[in-house]
């Protein structure tokens, strides 16, 4: 991949910073492209916005982890969150039709 953005999924009662640190450590070791970019953006909405803004015509943006889920659970609370809606918002903010 040219770009990998590590973000929060559903950390539930675990420390999201620690989860991302473990993912980043493993991804850094497995990274096959020395010119690929690996970044951390804890806020999932901001991560989706960043990836969409970074992409260019012909690129593929994969948003993995939550799938059909309509909420994000952290610290014992679930708040409304849908990757599909966030992707649509990010595309519209750039003037792109989803």
Z-matrix of the N, CA and C atoms (Angstrom, degrees):
N
C 1 1.454
C 2 1.529 1 109.71
N 3 1.306 2 115.54 1 146.75
C 4 1.463 3 120.75 2 174.80
C 5 1.525 4 110.65 3 -74.94
N 6 1.329 5 115.70 4 -32.62
C 7 1.463 6 121.30 5 -177.67
C 8 1.521 7 109.37 6 -143.45
N 9 1.316 8 116.40 7 133.24
C 10 1.464 9 122.67 8 171.40
C 11 1.521 10 106.66 9 -125.74
N 12 1.327 11 115.60 10 124.32
C 13 1.461 12 121.50 11 177.36
C 14 1.523 13 107.22 12 -110.14
N 15 1.307 14 116.83 13 118.81
C 16 1.463 15 122.03 14 178.31
C 17 1.526 16 107.39 15 -94.92
N 18 1.339 17 115.51 16 126.27
C 19 1.460 18 120.84 17 -176.74
C 20 1.517 19 110.20 18 -140.14
N 21 1.321 20 116.17 19 179.29
C 22 1.460 21 120.77 20 179.74
C 23 1.522 22 111.10 21 -80.39
N 24 1.327 23 114.54 22 147.10
C 25 1.457 24 122.64 23 173.81
C 26 1.524 25 105.59 24 -111.15
N 27 1.306 26 117.56 25 -99.96
C 28 1.464 27 123.86 26 174.64
C 29 1.519 28 107.94 27 -125.75
N 30 1.319 29 118.75 28 84.28
C 31 1.463 30 118.69 29 -177.44
C 32 1.532 31 113.19 30 -68.87
N 33 1.322 32 116.27 31 -12.63
C 34 1.467 33 121.63 32 -178.24
C 35 1.522 34 109.82 33 51.90
N 36 1.328 35 118.52 34 -116.78
C 37 1.466 36 120.82 35 -178.71
C 38 1.525 37 112.71 36 -101.44
N 39 1.335 38 117.10 37 7.52
C 40 1.466 39 120.62 38 177.79
C 41 1.531 40 109.63 39 -86.89
N 42 1.304 41 116.08 40 162.07
C 43 1.458 42 121.99 41 178.42
C 44 1.531 43 109.03 42 -77.15
N 45 1.341 44 118.41 43 112.87
C 46 1.462 45 119.84 44 -177.74
C 47 1.524 46 113.48 45 -62.59
N 48 1.318 47 117.37 46 -31.50
C 49 1.472 48 120.59 47 178.31
C 50 1.525 49 109.99 48 -64.57
N 51 1.325 50 117.16 49 -42.05
C 52 1.468 51 121.47 50 179.25
C 53 1.526 52 110.94 51 -67.07
N 54 1.327 53 117.02 52 -39.57
C 55 1.469 54 120.53 53 178.21
C 56 1.523 55 109.74 54 -61.32
N 57 1.336 56 116.09 55 -49.06
C 58 1.470 57 119.53 56 -179.58
C 59 1.519 58 111.51 57 -62.30
N 60 1.324 59 117.37 58 -37.58
C 61 1.472 60 120.73 59 179.36
C 62 1.521 61 110.79 60 -61.78
N 63 1.323 62 117.04 61 -41.19
C 64 1.473 63 119.93 62 178.90
C 65 1.527 64 110.96 63 -66.96
N 66 1.316 65 116.34 64 -40.85
C 67 1.466 66 120.10 65 178.52
C 68 1.526 67 110.14 66 -64.37
N 69 1.312 68 116.88 67 -45.24
C 70 1.467 69 120.64 68 179.76
C 71 1.521 70 111.60 69 -61.33
N 72 1.324 71 116.79 70 -40.22
C 73 1.473 72 120.09 71 179.27
C 74 1.522 73 110.39 72 -62.51
N 75 1.319 74 116.83 73 -46.02
C 76 1.464 75 120.44 74 179.76
C 77 1.513 76 112.49 75 -68.29
N 78 1.321 77 116.63 76 -40.85
C 79 1.463 78 120.35 77 -179.71
C 80 1.520 79 110.86 78 -66.49
N 81 1.313 80 116.81 79 -38.11
C 82 1.465 81 120.47 80 178.85
C 83 1.511 82 111.81 81 -62.84
N 84 1.328 83 117.07 82 -37.90
C 85 1.462 84 121.24 83 178.60
C 86 1.522 85 111.33 84 -71.72
N 87 1.334 86 116.79 85 -31.86
C 88 1.462 87 120.66 86 -176.05
C 89 1.522 88 113.05 87 -90.94
N 90 1.313 89 117.54 88 -9.02
C 91 1.457 90 120.89 89 -175.62
C 92 1.525 91 110.66 90 -60.31
N 93 1.305 92 115.48 91 124.19
C 94 1.460 93 121.17 92 -175.77
C 95 1.534 94 112.62 93 -92.51
N 96 1.313 95 116.60 94 -24.44
C 97 1.462 96 120.53 95 -177.96
C 98 1.518 97 109.50 96 -102.30
N 99 1.310 98 117.94 97 114.79
C 100 1.465 99 119.57 98 -179.69
C 101 1.528 100 112.64 99 -64.10
N 102 1.335 101 117.09 100 -22.00
C 103 1.463 102 119.97 101 -179.62
C 104 1.526 103 112.50 102 -94.75
N 105 1.337 104 117.26 103 1.50
C 106 1.459 105 120.22 104 178.83
C 107 1.520 106 111.06 105 -73.03
N 108 1.322 107 115.44 106 150.90
C 109 1.464 108 120.97 107 -178.39
C 110 1.525 109 109.18 108 -103.92
N 111 1.312 110 117.14 109 131.22
C 112 1.462 111 124.11 110 179.73
C 113 1.524 112 107.19 111 -123.92
N 114 1.340 113 116.44 112 113.90
C 115 1.461 114 119.20 113 -177.14
C 116 1.527 115 110.89 114 -130.71
N 117 1.312 116 114.82 115 164.00
C 118 1.465 117 122.80 116 -179.55
C 119 1.524 118 109.23 117 -119.97
N 120 1.331 119 115.30 118 124.51
C 121 1.462 120 121.62 119 173.32
C 122 1.524 121 105.65 120 -134.87
N 123 1.312 122 117.01 121 104.88
C 124 1.457 123 121.14 122 -174.28
C 125 1.515 124 114.10 123 -62.45
N 126 1.310 125 117.36 124 -40.26
C 127 1.462 126 121.87 125 -179.18
C 128 1.529 127 109.12 126 -72.87
N 129 1.321 128 116.43 127 115.32
C 130 1.471 129 120.56 128 -174.09
C 131 1.530 130 111.99 129 -61.84
N 132 1.320 131 117.40 130 -40.27
C 133 1.464 132 120.34 131 178.55
C 134 1.533 133 110.12 132 -60.42
N 135 1.317 134 117.11 133 -46.57
C 136 1.467 135 121.32 134 179.38
C 137 1.522 136 110.93 135 -64.43
N 138 1.330 137 117.40 136 -35.70
C 139 1.466 138 121.08 137 179.10
C 140 1.525 139 110.90 138 -65.03
N 141 1.330 140 116.46 139 -42.78
C 142 1.468 141 120.49 140 177.99
C 143 1.524 142 109.77 141 -64.51
N 144 1.320 143 116.83 142 -45.08
C 145 1.468 144 120.53 143 178.53
C 146 1.529 145 111.12 144 -59.24
N 147 1.318 146 117.15 145 -42.82
C 148 1.466 147 121.63 146 -179.57
C 149 1.530 148 110.67 147 -62.86
N 150 1.329 149 116.19 148 -48.28
C 151 1.466 150 120.11 149 -177.74
C 152 1.522 151 111.34 150 -62.28
N 153 1.314 152 116.81 151 -41.92
C 154 1.465 153 120.94 152 -179.93
C 155 1.531 154 110.25 153 -66.39
N 156 1.318 155 117.37 154 -42.91
C 157 1.466 156 120.57 155 179.55
C 158 1.527 157 111.49 156 -66.84
N 159 1.321 158 117.41 157 -32.08
C 160 1.458 159 123.07 158 -178.36
C 161 1.532 160 111.49 159 -73.59
N 162 1.332 161 116.55 160 -33.30
C 163 1.470 162 121.78 161 -174.62
C 164 1.529 163 111.49 162 -66.56
N 165 1.306 164 114.35 163 150.11
C 166 1.462 165 122.14 164 177.47
C 167 1.527 166 109.23 165 -121.98
N 168 1.327 167 115.74 166 167.68
C 169 1.465 168 120.71 167 -179.91
C 170 1.530 169 109.43 168 -50.13
N 171 1.328 170 115.97 169 132.10
C 172 1.456 171 121.39 170 179.47
C 173 1.517 172 113.79 171 92.32
N 174 1.334 173 117.63 172 -12.52
C 175 1.466 174 121.00 173 178.08
C 176 1.525 175 110.27 174 -78.74
N 177 1.300 176 115.55 175 158.86
C 178 1.462 177 122.80 176 174.94
C 179 1.523 178 107.54 177 -118.31
N 180 1.323 179 116.30 178 129.40
C 181 1.463 180 121.82 179 175.99
C 182 1.524 181 107.02 180 -107.31
N 183 1.318 182 116.36 181 120.27
C 184 1.464 183 121.90 182 178.13
C 185 1.524 184 107.70 183 -105.00
N 186 1.323 185 115.69 184 122.26
C 187 1.465 186 121.44 185 176.20
C 188 1.520 187 105.54 186 -110.01
N 189 1.320 188 115.60 187 105.57
C 190 1.463 189 120.24 188 -171.33
C 191 1.526 190 111.77 189 -110.99
N 192 1.317 191 114.51 190 155.12
C 193 1.457 192 120.02 191 170.71
C 194 1.506 193 114.84 192 117.23
N 195 1.325 194 118.62 193 -52.70
C 196 1.452 195 120.06 194 -172.43
C 197 1.520 196 113.04 195 -94.33
N 198 1.311 197 117.91 196 -28.50
C 199 1.456 198 120.33 197 178.03
C 200 1.516 199 112.88 198 55.27
N 201 1.308 200 115.47 199 -121.68
C 202 1.464 201 122.12 200 -174.77
C 203 1.532 202 113.61 201 -82.34
N 204 1.323 203 118.15 202 -4.33
C 205 1.467 204 121.10 203 -175.83
C 206 1.529 205 111.27 204 -61.47
N 207 1.317 206 115.79 205 144.15
C 208 1.465 207 120.66 206 -178.24
C 209 1.518 208 111.85 207 -115.21
N 210 1.331 209 116.15 208 22.07
C 211 1.454 210 120.21 209 178.25
C 212 1.514 211 110.70 210 -153.96
N 213 1.330 212 115.14 211 160.28
C 214 1.462 213 121.09 212 176.77
C 215 1.525 214 107.38 213 -126.01
N 216 1.341 215 115.70 214 125.56
C 217 1.458 216 121.49 215 -175.29
C 218 1.521 217 110.61 216 -105.49
N 219 1.323 218 114.64 217 124.71
C 220 1.469 219 121.35 218 177.43
C 221 1.522 220 107.97 219 -153.04
N 222 1.312 221 115.53 220 139.81
C 223 1.456 222 120.27 221 176.85
C 224 1.514 223 113.91 222 58.64
N 225 1.332 224 116.89 223 33.30
C 226 1.455 225 120.98 224 178.14
C 227 1.518 226 114.91 225 79.13
N 228 1.321 227 117.75 226 5.46
C 229 1.458 228 121.18 227 179.32
C 230 1.519 229 110.26 228 -125.24
N 231 1.327 230 115.20 229 143.64
C 232 1.458 231 120.80 230 175.04
C 233 1.522 232 107.67 231 -111.54
N 234 1.318 233 115.31 232 126.26
C 235 1.466 234 119.71 233 177.88
C 236 1.523 235 108.53 234 -115.09
N 237 1.327 236 117.44 235 150.36
C 238 1.458 237 119.94 236 179.44
C 239 1.532 238 110.76 237 -58.77
N 240 1.315 239 115.49 238 131.90
C 241 1.464 240 120.50 239 177.56
C 242 1.520 241 107.98 240 -165.27
N 243 1.312 242 116.41 241 124.57
C 244 1.463 243 121.92 242 179.95
C 245 1.527 244 107.85 243 -131.23
N 246 1.332 245 116.53 244 117.46
C 247 1.469 246 120.53 245 -179.54
C 248 1.522 247 111.86 246 -53.76
N 249 1.328 248 116.74 247 -38.42
C 250 1.470 249 120.12 248 -177.93
C 251 1.525 250 110.93 249 -63.56
N 252 1.333 251 116.15 250 -43.29
C 253 1.466 252 119.43 251 178.12
C 254 1.527 253 111.19 252 -65.25
N 255 1.316 254 116.25 253 -40.51
C 256 1.471 255 120.08 254 -179.77
C 257 1.524 256 111.14 255 -66.15
N 258 1.329 257 116.76 256 -38.40
C 259 1.462 258 120.38 257 176.86
C 260 1.527 259 110.36 258 -63.49
N 261 1.323 260 116.33 259 -44.65
C 262 1.463 261 120.43 260 178.19
C 263 1.521 262 110.73 261 -58.90
N 264 1.339 263 117.44 262 -45.59
C 265 1.467 264 121.25 263 179.02
C 266 1.534 265 111.25 264 -61.17
N 267 1.327 266 116.05 265 -43.29
C 268 1.468 267 120.34 266 -178.62
C 269 1.526 268 110.85 267 -63.72
N 270 1.316 269 116.71 268 -41.80
C 271 1.466 270 120.16 269 178.74
C 272 1.522 271 110.97 270 -66.62
N 273 1.328 272 116.71 271 -43.11
C 274 1.463 273 120.12 272 179.63
C 275 1.526 274 111.45 273 -64.04
N 276 1.322 275 117.15 274 -36.21
C 277 1.467 276 120.79 275 178.90
C 278 1.525 277 111.37 276 -62.14
N 279 1.326 278 115.92 277 -27.62
C 280 1.468 279 120.44 278 178.61
C 281 1.525 280 112.03 279 -92.00
N 282 1.336 281 116.05 280 1.59
C 283 1.457 282 119.77 281 -178.92
C 284 1.511 283 112.97 282 77.71
N 285 1.327 284 116.22 283 22.54
C 286 1.461 285 121.85 284 -179.57
C 287 1.512 286 108.77 285 -107.90
N 288 1.303 287 116.10 286 138.61
C 289 1.470 288 119.49 287 176.96
C 290 1.512 289 109.80 288 -81.70
N 291 1.336 290 116.95 289 134.81
C 292 1.480 291 119.79 290 176.50
C 293 1.510 292 111.59 291 -72.42
